[in-house]
Amino acid sequence: MGRRFGRGRCRLLKLLLLPVLLAFCRPYGFSAVVVAQTGVTLGIGQLDDARFPAVSAAVSVSDARGLPITGLARDRWEVLEDGQPVTSFEVTPAADSALPLSVVLAIDPSERLAGAPLDAAKAASIEFVRGLGPNDQVALVLFSRQDQVVQPFTRDVALLTRQIEAVEAAGNTALYDSVGVALERAAMGAGRKTVILLTDGRESGSRRKLEDIGPLLAARGATLFAIGLGGAPDRAELGRLAQQSGGVALFAPAAADLRVAFQRITEQLRNQYVVRFRSAQPSNSAPHELTIRARTDSGAASATSRFSARQVPPVIEILSPTPRAEISGQQRIEVRITAAAPIAVVAVLTGDRAVVTERLDSQRAAEQFQGTLTLNTTTLATGDANLLIAATDSLGNVGTRDLPVRIVRAAPVVASPTTAATPTVVPTTVPVTIPAQTQTGTVSEEAGEGEWTVLQTILYAIGGIAFLVIWTIEIAWLYRRGRRRQKQWCFRHHKSVGPGGLCPHCELEAQRRILVRLGEVSGRRSTEVPATTSSSAEEVSSSGEPKDRG
């Protein structure tokens, strides 16, 4: 009776602790739901959103004994993005996904594990490394060393074996700090990122806390497995660490148990599923919730995680010209662009001005673009310039690439007098012999000088015409002012004004002066033309009208 009561109490305690565990895991972006009736567990390990809108997740499905469930077809799966079903997704076994493993072995060499526990951990780690595939890579991290990364990622099994064999017991266990270092190192790997902890789980002296590990796991996208060493590992601590990432905590009090634990981890990694889909969310760095469900013959399970709608800019590769090359005329710029979404616009900018813009229609838009942009360098100033190649995808992400160049002017083409005219590129300033003459001149032209000469001629012509018009108006105004003043003078002194505005005396005087200038009245000045003002005055009547001379 006591035994039954004890089992029932334990079962009740598990049911009460399950919501607490789920509530603890969810704030960090990971949750694993266990169906109590069947014991099927689904865990989301690595969640990769680095190529957003392409999102992928490594998923593990285990039965009640912790063994992986394999062979689940696509119709057994369901993917939800922010609660909305994703209709287009694919599910492939990890073994068929061609994704390599990047494993960080984090070994605790504290003095508490000196002797047999540490030796067994080293032997099991070497056996695990030797069983990995040729494309898999491993890094080694030690807990108690100040320089905790002993070996960066490598595929050299012999080198890893020597590094593991050289591990010696020393110091204490800064558990959370070491987990942080291992996760940072795992983020540098390719493919499916995994961290395997070999420790007794006893924390001492870490700057980090347990609540710091969850966000770090979510940010680095790694699956964490914990193996408890020694006779009294901290099971609760290791369990919390592993469950936050979709991994499991295993315990190995004996050397044989260590070998079994590594085999379980290998089976989990080899029998994971990779779920891929394209997100419909805008690329604005906002967080989104991902839920994955699976139905097995034993029951169903689901898990929830979070990903970020990263702003991934297009990657631009400039094929030609080479950096700092001299360009002139109609320069062709060949580029290759890769983006996470279809490319919409490709442009060449100098300063804040776009000099080339190419918009891709729906038929040409794709995630990869390779083509040629033609730049008219005659519109740019000569000398050193920095061109900016920019590409924008359909999500609004912009990628750029600098292209430093030197812009020069194309020299004029000169035809040889003895051979057929063949286009020839000559230096900017060269001596040219003119066939019709025996002297040598220097030709120094710049592209665009002809256009400036025409414009200069037009401006000069307009200025000349304007000057003539103003000069004519000024002369006419001076002439009219002189005539008006003469008329006023004649009226004031002679009391007479003729039809032309002058009195008869002034008219005769004006005619006389003209004749004198022409030389036609030389010697007859006093007899034929009245010259004095007094005689003229006698011929003016009292009424101001001139008398008739008969």
C-alpha positions as CSV (number, residue, x, y, z in Angstrom):
1,M,0.0,0.0,0.0
2,G,2.8,2.3,0.9
3,R,4.6,1.6,-2.4
4,R,1.4,2.4,-4.4
5,F,0.9,5.5,-2.4
6,G,4.4,6.6,-3.1
7,R,4.1,6.0,-6.8
8,G,0.8,7.9,-7.0
9,R,2.4,10.8,-5.1
10,C,5.3,10.9,-7.5
11,R,3.0,10.8,-10.5
12,L,0.9,13.7,-8.9
13,L,4.1,15.6,-8.2
14,K,5.2,15.2,-11.9
15,L,1.9,16.5,-13.1
16,L,2.1,19.5,-10.8
17,L,5.7,20.3,-11.9
18,L,5.0,20.0,-15.6
19,P,3.3,23.4,-16.0
20,V,6.0,25.0,-14.0
21,L,8.7,23.6,-16.3
22,L,6.8,24.7,-19.4
23,A,6.4,28.2,-18.0
24,F,10.1,28.3,-17.2
25,C,11.1,27.3,-20.7
26,R,8.7,29.4,-22.8
27,P,10.2,32.9,-21.9
28,Y,13.5,31.8,-23.5
29,G,11.8,30.8,-26.8
30,F,11.8,27.0,-26.4
31,S,9.2,24.6,-25.0
32,A,8.8,20.9,-25.2
33,V,5.4,19.4,-24.7
34,V,5.2,15.8,-23.5
35,V,1.9,14.0,-24.1
36,A,1.3,12.4,-20.7
37,Q,-0.7,9.5,-22.1
38,T,1.9,8.4,-24.6
39,G,5.2,10.0,-23.5
40,V,6.0,11.2,-27.0
41,T,8.3,14.3,-26.9
42,L,9.1,16.8,-29.6
43,G,12.0,19.2,-29.2
44,I,13.1,22.1,-31.4
45,G,16.8,22.3,-31.3
46,Q,18.7,24.6,-33.7
47,L,16.5,27.2,-35.3
48,D,18.3,28.9,-38.2
49,D,16.9,32.3,-39.4
50,A,20.2,33.7,-40.7
51,R,18.9,33.4,-44.3
52,F,15.5,34.9,-43.6
53,P,12.9,34.6,-45.0
54,A,14.2,31.0,-45.3
55,V,13.8,29.4,-41.9
56,S,14.9,25.9,-40.8
57,A,14.7,24.0,-37.6
58,A,16.3,20.8,-36.3
59,V,13.5,18.8,-34.6
60,S,13.9,15.7,-32.4
61,V,11.0,13.3,-31.8
62,S,11.4,10.7,-29.0
63,D,9.2,8.0,-27.4
64,A,8.6,7.5,-23.7
65,R,12.0,5.8,-23.4
66,G,13.9,8.7,-25.0
67,L,14.6,6.8,-28.2
68,P,14.2,8.7,-31.5
69,I,11.1,8.1,-33.6
70,T,12.0,7.9,-37.3
71,G,10.2,7.6,-40.6
72,L,7.5,10.3,-40.1
73,A,6.2,11.4,-43.5
74,R,5.3,15.0,-44.3
75,D,1.6,14.5,-43.8
76,R,2.4,13.7,-40.1
77,W,3.7,17.3,-39.6
78,E,2.1,20.7,-39.1
79,V,3.9,24.1,-39.0
80,L,2.4,27.3,-37.7
81,E,3.8,30.8,-37.9
82,D,2.4,33.1,-35.3
83,G,-0.5,30.7,-35.0
84,Q,-1.3,30.7,-38.8
85,P,-0.7,27.4,-40.7
86,V,2.2,27.3,-43.1
87,T,1.0,25.5,-46.2
88,S,4.4,25.2,-48.0
89,F,7.1,23.5,-46.0
90,E,9.4,20.5,-46.3
91,V,10.5,17.9,-43.8
92,T,13.6,15.8,-44.4
93,P,15.6,13.4,-42.2
94,A,18.8,15.1,-40.9
95,A,20.9,12.3,-42.5
96,D,19.5,13.3,-45.9
97,S,19.7,17.0,-45.4
98,A,23.4,17.2,-46.2
99,L,23.9,19.5,-43.2
100,P,27.1,18.7,-41.3
101,L,27.4,18.7,-37.5
102,S,29.3,21.3,-35.6
103,V,29.8,19.9,-32.1
104,V,31.4,21.7,-29.1
105,L,32.7,19.3,-26.5
106,A,32.6,21.1,-23.1
107,I,34.5,19.0,-20.5
108,D,34.5,19.8,-16.8
109,P,38.0,18.9,-15.5
110,S,37.3,20.1,-11.9
111,E,39.1,18.5,-9.0
112,R,35.8,16.8,-7.9
113,L,36.0,14.6,-11.1
114,A,39.7,13.8,-10.9
115,G,40.6,10.2,-11.5
116,A,38.2,7.6,-12.9
117,P,35.3,10.0,-13.8
118,L,37.5,12.3,-15.9
119,D,39.4,9.4,-17.5
120,A,36.1,7.8,-18.5
121,A,34.8,11.1,-19.9
122,K,38.0,11.5,-22.0
123,A,37.8,8.0,-23.4
124,A,34.1,8.3,-24.3
125,S,34.7,11.7,-25.9
126,I,37.5,10.2,-28.1
127,E,35.3,7.4,-29.1
128,F,32.5,9.8,-30.0
129,V,34.8,12.0,-32.1
130,R,36.0,9.0,-34.1
131,G,32.5,8.0,-34.9
132,L,31.5,11.3,-36.6
133,G,31.2,11.8,-40.3
134,P,34.0,13.2,-42.5
135,N,32.2,16.6,-42.9
136,D,31.5,17.0,-39.2
137,Q,33.7,19.2,-37.1
138,V,34.4,19.4,-33.3
139,A,35.7,22.1,-31.0
140,L,37.0,21.5,-27.4
141,V,36.2,23.8,-24.4
142,L,37.4,23.3,-20.8
143,F,35.5,24.6,-17.8
144,S,38.2,25.6,-15.4
145,R,40.8,27.2,-17.7
146,Q,41.0,31.0,-18.2
147,D,41.5,30.4,-21.9
148,Q,38.6,28.0,-22.1
149,V,38.7,27.3,-25.9
150,V,41.4,24.7,-26.1
151,Q,40.7,23.7,-29.7
152,P,38.7,25.6,-32.3
153,F,36.6,23.7,-34.9
154,T,38.5,21.1,-36.8
155,R,38.0,17.8,-38.7
156,D,41.4,16.5,-37.7
157,V,40.5,13.5,-35.5
158,A,44.1,12.9,-34.5
159,L,44.5,16.4,-33.3
160,L,41.3,16.3,-31.3
161,T,42.4,13.0,-29.7
162,R,45.7,14.5,-28.5
163,Q,43.9,17.5,-27.1
164,I,41.4,15.4,-25.2
165,E,44.0,13.1,-23.8
166,A,46.0,16.1,-22.5
167,V,43.1,17.3,-20.3
168,E,44.0,17.3,-16.6
169,A,41.9,17.9,-13.5
170,A,42.3,21.4,-12.0
171,G,40.1,24.1,-10.5
172,N,36.4,24.4,-10.0
173,T,33.3,24.4,-12.2
174,A,32.2,27.8,-13.6
175,L,29.2,26.0,-15.2
176,Y,27.2,28.9,-16.7
177,D,30.2,30.8,-17.9
178,S,31.5,27.7,-19.6
179,V,28.1,27.1,-21.2
180,G,28.2,30.6,-22.6
181,V,31.6,30.2,-24.1
182,A,30.6,26.9,-25.6
183,L,27.5,28.4,-27.2
184,E,29.5,31.3,-28.6
185,R,31.9,28.8,-30.1
186,A,29.0,26.7,-31.5
187,A,27.6,29.8,-33.3
188,M,30.7,29.9,-35.4
189,G,30.1,26.4,-36.8
190,A,28.2,25.4,-39.9
191,G,25.2,23.2,-40.3
192,R,23.6,21.8,-37.1
193,K,25.1,23.3,-34.1
194,T,25.4,21.1,-30.9
195,V,26.9,21.5,-27.5
196,I,27.7,18.4,-25.3
197,L,28.4,19.2,-21.6
198,L,30.3,16.6,-19.5
199,T,30.0,17.8,-15.9
200,D,28.7,17.0,-12.5
201,G,26.4,20.1,-12.8
202,R,27.6,21.9,-9.7
203,E,28.0,25.6,-10.2
204,S,30.7,27.6,-8.5
205,G,31.9,31.1,-9.4
206,S,30.2,32.0,-12.7
207,R,29.4,35.5,-13.6
208,R,26.4,34.4,-15.7
209,K,23.2,33.1,-14.1
210,L,20.9,30.3,-15.2
211,E,18.3,32.8,-16.6
212,D,21.1,34.2,-18.9
213,I,21.5,30.8,-20.7
214,G,18.0,30.7,-22.2
215,P,18.2,33.8,-24.3
216,L,21.8,32.8,-25.3
217,L,20.5,29.5,-26.5
218,A,17.8,31.1,-28.5
219,A,20.2,33.6,-30.1
220,R,22.9,31.1,-30.9
221,G,20.5,28.4,-32.2
222,A,22.3,25.4,-30.7
223,T,21.0,22.1,-29.2
224,L,22.5,21.4,-25.8
225,F,23.0,17.9,-24.4
226,A,24.1,17.4,-20.8
227,I,25.9,14.3,-19.5
228,G,26.1,14.1,-15.7
229,L,29.4,12.6,-14.4
230,G,30.2,11.1,-11.1
231,G,28.0,9.5,-8.5
232,A,26.0,12.6,-7.5
233,P,25.4,15.0,-10.4
234,D,23.0,17.9,-10.0
235,R,20.2,16.3,-12.1
236,A,17.8,19.2,-11.8
237,E,20.3,21.8,-13.0
238,L,21.4,19.8,-15.9
239,G,17.9,19.0,-16.9
240,R,16.9,22.6,-16.9
241,L,19.9,23.5,-19.1
242,A,19.2,20.7,-21.7
243,Q,15.4,21.2,-21.9
244,Q,15.8,24.9,-22.8
245,S,17.3,23.9,-26.2
246,G,15.3,20.8,-27.1
247,G,18.1,18.6,-25.9
248,V,18.2,15.9,-23.2
249,A,20.1,15.4,-19.9
250,L,21.7,11.9,-19.4
251,F,23.5,10.6,-16.4
252,A,26.5,8.3,-16.3
253,P,27.7,7.3,-12.9
254,A,29.9,4.5,-14.5
255,A,32.2,4.3,-17.5
256,A,29.8,2.0,-19.3
257,D,27.0,4.5,-18.8
258,L,29.1,7.2,-20.5
259,R,29.4,5.1,-23.6
260,V,25.6,4.5,-23.7
261,A,24.9,8.2,-23.1
262,F,27.1,9.2,-26.2
263,Q,25.3,6.6,-28.3
264,R,22.0,8.1,-27.3
265,I,23.2,11.6,-28.3
266,T,24.5,10.2,-31.6
267,E,21.2,8.6,-32.3
268,Q,19.3,11.8,-31.5
269,L,21.6,13.8,-33.8
270,R,21.5,11.3,-36.7
271,N,17.7,10.8,-36.5
272,Q,16.7,14.5,-36.2
273,Y,14.3,16.0,-38.8
274,V,15.0,19.3,-40.6
275,V,11.9,21.4,-41.2
276,R,12.2,24.2,-43.8
277,F,9.8,26.9,-44.9
278,R,9.8,30.5,-46.2
279,S,8.3,33.0,-43.9
280,A,5.6,35.4,-45.1
281,Q,6.6,38.0,-42.5
282,P,8.2,41.3,-43.4
283,S,11.9,41.7,-42.9
284,N,11.9,44.1,-39.9
285,S,13.9,42.2,-37.2
286,A,10.7,41.5,-35.3
287,P,10.3,38.2,-33.3
288,H,7.8,35.6,-34.4
289,E,6.5,32.4,-32.9
290,L,7.1,29.0,-34.6
291,T,5.1,26.0,-33.6
292,I,5.8,22.5,-35.0
293,R,3.5,19.5,-34.4
294,A,4.1,15.8,-35.2
295,R,1.7,12.9,-35.0
296,T,3.2,9.4,-34.4
297,D,1.6,6.0,-33.9
298,S,2.0,6.4,-30.2
299,G,0.5,9.9,-30.0
300,A,1.1,13.5,-30.9
301,A,3.5,16.2,-29.6
302,S,4.4,19.8,-30.4
303,A,6.9,22.4,-29.4
304,T,7.2,26.2,-29.8
305,S,10.2,28.4,-30.5
306,R,10.9,31.9,-31.7
307,F,12.8,33.2,-34.7
308,S,13.6,36.7,-35.9
309,A,12.6,38.3,-39.2
310,R,16.2,39.2,-39.9
311,Q,17.1,41.9,-42.4
312,V,19.5,39.9,-44.6
313,P,21.0,42.2,-47.2
314,P,21.8,41.0,-50.7
315,V,25.4,39.9,-51.3
316,I,27.1,41.6,-54.2
317,E,30.2,40.3,-56.1
318,I,31.9,42.6,-58.6
319,L,33.3,40.5,-61.5
320,S,34.7,43.5,-63.5
321,P,36.4,45.9,-63.5
322,T,38.9,45.3,-60.8
323,P,39.2,47.8,-57.9
324,R,41.2,51.0,-58.7
325,A,41.2,50.2,-62.4
326,E,41.1,53.1,-65.0
327,I,37.7,53.4,-66.7
328,S,36.5,55.6,-69.5
329,G,33.7,56.0,-72.1
330,Q,30.9,53.5,-71.8
331,Q,32.2,51.3,-69.1
332,R,30.6,47.8,-68.5
333,I,30.3,46.7,-64.9
334,E,29.7,43.0,-64.4
335,V,28.1,41.9,-61.1
336,R,26.8,38.7,-59.5
337,I,24.2,39.2,-56.7
338,T,22.7,36.7,-54.3
339,A,19.7,37.5,-52.0
340,A,17.3,35.9,-49.7
341,A,14.4,37.3,-51.7
342,P,13.9,38.1,-55.4
343,I,16.1,41.1,-56.5
344,A,14.1,44.1,-57.6
345,V,16.5,46.9,-58.3
346,V,20.2,47.2,-59.1
347,A,21.9,50.6,-59.2
348,V,25.3,52.3,-59.5
349,L,25.7,55.4,-57.3
350,T,28.3,58.1,-57.0
351,G,27.9,60.3,-54.0
352,D,24.2,60.5,-53.4
353,R,23.3,60.4,-57.1
354,A,22.2,57.3,-59.0
355,V,24.0,57.2,-62.4
356,V,22.7,53.7,-63.4
357,T,19.4,52.1,-62.4
358,E,18.1,48.8,-63.6
359,R,14.7,47.6,-62.4
360,L,14.0,43.9,-62.8
361,D,10.4,42.9,-63.8
362,S,8.6,39.9,-62.4
363,Q,10.0,37.6,-65.2
364,R,13.6,38.6,-64.5
365,A,13.4,38.9,-60.7
366,A,15.1,36.0,-58.9
367,E,17.2,35.4,-55.8
368,Q,20.3,35.3,-58.0
369,F,21.3,37.9,-60.6
370,Q,24.3,38.1,-62.9
371,G,24.4,40.8,-65.5
372,T,26.1,43.9,-66.9
373,L,25.5,47.5,-66.0
374,T,26.7,50.2,-68.5
375,L,28.1,53.4,-67.0
376,N,28.6,56.5,-69.1
377,T,31.8,57.9,-67.5
378,T,31.6,61.2,-69.6
379,T,29.0,62.5,-67.2
380,L,31.4,62.1,-64.3
381,A,34.4,64.1,-63.2
382,T,37.8,62.7,-64.0
383,G,40.1,61.4,-61.2
384,D,39.6,59.0,-58.4
385,A,36.0,58.1,-57.6
386,N,34.2,55.6,-55.4
387,L,31.3,53.9,-57.1
388,L,28.6,52.2,-54.9
389,I,26.9,49.1,-56.3
390,A,23.5,48.7,-54.6
391,A,20.9,46.0,-54.8
392,T,17.4,45.9,-53.3
393,D,15.3,42.8,-52.9
394,S,11.5,42.5,-52.9
395,L,11.5,42.7,-49.0
396,G,13.3,46.0,-49.0
397,N,16.6,44.8,-47.9
398,V,19.5,46.7,-49.4
399,G,23.0,45.4,-50.0
400,T,26.0,47.5,-51.1
401,R,29.5,47.1,-52.4
402,D,32.2,49.7,-53.0
403,L,34.1,49.9,-56.2
404,P,37.0,52.4,-56.2
405,V,38.1,53.4,-59.7
406,R,39.9,56.1,-61.6
407,I,38.0,57.9,-64.3
408,V,40.0,59.1,-67.4
409,R,39.0,60.6,-70.7
410,A,39.3,58.6,-73.9
411,A,41.8,60.1,-76.3
412,P,40.8,61.2,-79.9
413,V,41.1,58.7,-82.7
414,V,43.7,59.7,-85.3
415,A,43.8,58.1,-88.8
416,S,47.2,57.5,-90.4
417,P,47.7,59.3,-93.8
418,T,49.2,56.2,-95.4
419,T,46.9,53.6,-94.2
420,A,43.2,53.1,-93.9
421,A,41.5,54.9,-91.0
422,T,41.5,52.4,-88.1
423,P,40.2,53.3,-84.7
424,T,43.2,53.7,-82.4
425,V,43.5,54.7,-78.8
426,V,46.2,57.3,-78.3
427,P,47.4,59.1,-75.1
428,T,45.6,62.2,-73.9
429,T,48.3,64.6,-75.3
430,V,50.3,63.5,-78.3
431,P,52.2,65.2,-81.2
432,V,50.2,64.9,-84.5
433,T,51.7,65.8,-87.9
434,I,49.3,67.6,-90.2
435,P,49.8,66.4,-93.8
436,A,49.1,69.8,-95.5
437,Q,51.8,71.5,-93.4
438,T,55.2,70.7,-92.2
439,Q,54.8,71.8,-88.6
440,T,53.8,69.6,-85.7
441,G,51.0,70.6,-83.5
442,T,49.7,69.3,-80.2
443,V,46.3,67.9,-79.9
444,S,44.8,68.0,-76.4
445,E,41.1,67.4,-76.3
446,E,38.8,66.2,-73.6
447,A,35.5,64.4,-74.2
448,G,32.8,66.9,-73.9
449,E,34.9,69.9,-75.1
450,G,33.0,70.1,-78.4
451,E,29.7,70.5,-76.6
452,W,31.1,73.2,-74.4
453,T,32.5,75.1,-77.5
454,V,29.1,75.1,-79.2
455,L,27.5,76.3,-76.0
456,Q,30.1,79.0,-75.6
457,T,29.6,80.2,-79.2
458,I,25.8,80.5,-78.6
459,L,26.4,82.5,-75.4
460,Y,28.8,84.8,-77.2
461,A,26.3,85.3,-80.0
462,I,23.4,86.1,-77.7
463,G,25.7,88.5,-75.8
464,G,26.7,90.3,-79.0
465,I,23.1,90.7,-80.2
466,A,22.1,92.0,-76.8
467,F,24.9,94.5,-76.9
468,L,24.0,95.7,-80.4
469,V,20.3,96.2,-79.4
470,I,21.2,98.1,-76.3
471,W,23.8,100.2,-78.2
472,T,21.2,101.0,-80.9
473,I,18.6,102.0,-78.4
474,E,21.1,104.2,-76.6
475,I,22.1,106.0,-79.8
476,A,18.5,106.5,-80.8
477,W,17.8,107.9,-77.4
478,L,20.7,110.3,-77.5
479,Y,19.7,111.4,-81.0
480,R,16.2,112.1,-80.0
481,R,17.3,113.9,-76.9
482,G,19.7,116.1,-79.0
483,R,16.9,116.9,-81.5
484,R,14.6,117.8,-78.6
485,R,17.1,120.1,-77.0
486,Q,17.9,121.7,-80.4
487,K,14.2,122.3,-81.0
488,Q,13.9,123.9,-77.6
489,W,16.9,126.1,-78.3
490,C,15.7,127.2,-81.7
491,F,12.2,128.1,-80.3
492,R,13.8,130.0,-77.4
493,H,16.3,132.0,-79.5
494,H,14.8,132.1,-83.0
495,K,11.1,131.9,-82.1
496,S,10.6,129.6,-85.0
497,V,10.5,125.8,-85.5
498,G,10.5,124.0,-88.8
499,P,8.8,120.8,-89.9
500,G,11.9,118.9,-88.9
501,G,12.1,120.5,-85.5
502,L,14.7,123.2,-86.5
503,C,14.3,126.8,-87.5
504,P,15.3,127.7,-91.1
505,H,18.6,129.2,-89.9
506,C,19.5,126.0,-88.1
507,E,18.4,123.9,-91.0
508,L,20.7,125.9,-93.3
509,E,23.5,125.7,-90.8
510,A,23.2,121.9,-90.6
511,Q,23.1,121.6,-94.4
512,R,26.2,123.8,-94.6
513,R,28.1,121.7,-92.2
514,I,27.3,118.6,-94.2
515,L,28.4,120.2,-97.5
516,V,31.6,121.4,-95.9
517,R,32.4,117.9,-94.8
518,L,31.7,116.6,-98.2
519,G,34.0,119.2,-99.8
520,E,31.3,120.5,-102.2
521,V,31.1,124.1,-100.9
522,S,34.8,124.8,-100.6
523,G,35.5,128.5,-101.3
524,R,31.9,129.6,-101.6
525,R,31.0,129.7,-97.9
526,S,30.4,133.4,-97.6
527,T,28.4,134.1,-100.8
528,E,26.0,131.1,-101.1
529,V,25.1,130.2,-97.6
530,P,24.1,132.8,-94.9
531,A,26.4,132.4,-92.0
532,T,25.5,134.9,-89.4
533,T,22.9,134.9,-86.8
534,S,22.1,138.6,-87.2
535,S,21.2,138.3,-90.9
536,S,19.0,135.4,-90.2
537,A,17.3,137.3,-87.4
538,E,16.3,140.1,-89.9
539,E,14.5,137.5,-92.0
540,V,12.3,136.4,-89.2
541,S,9.1,138.3,-88.9
542,S,7.6,139.6,-85.7
543,S,5.2,136.7,-85.8
544,G,8.0,134.2,-85.7
545,E,7.6,133.1,-89.4
546,P,10.5,133.3,-91.8
547,K,10.3,135.9,-94.7
548,D,10.1,134.9,-98.3
549,R,13.4,135.4,-100.0
550,G,11.9,135.5,-103.5
